[in-house]
Amino acid sequence: MGIDLGKLREVIKSGRFEWRKHTLVRLAEKNISQDVAIEVIMKGEVIEDYPHNTPFPSCLMLGWVGGKPYHVVVSFDKDSGMGYIITAYEPSLDKFEPDFKTRRR
């Protein structure tokens, strides 16, 4: 079973989440604001579930902000009620179909 999106959004809204250092570096490199990543989590859709990721289940989300697509990988520890923002990026047509949901084969 995948992440409970409602619970994930609750913890993000209440500030019970952490940014991974890698994420902050990646956002700065790609000139993506933290607000964009949060907006994708709050309004976007889950396009891939990774229920067996460790240490916690995670998922890939797609959201559109300012007319541009963004992907955010987020994980959720249901035991502690903490969310973790793992990475965020603008998906490319090299790796995704034009819907930005489907990986190219």
Sequence and secondary structure as in RCSB ss.txt:
>XXXX:A:sequence
MGIDLGKLREVIKSGRFEWRKHTLVRLAEKNISQDVAIEVIMKGEVIEDYPHNTPFPSCLMLGWVGGKPYHVVVS
FDKDSGMGYIITAYEPSLDKFEPDFKTRRR
>XXXX:A:secstr
    HHHHHHHHHTT EEE HHHHHHHHHHT  HHHHHHHHHH EEEEEETT SSS EEEEEEEETTEEEEEEEE
EETTTTEEEEEEEE   TTTB TTSSSB  
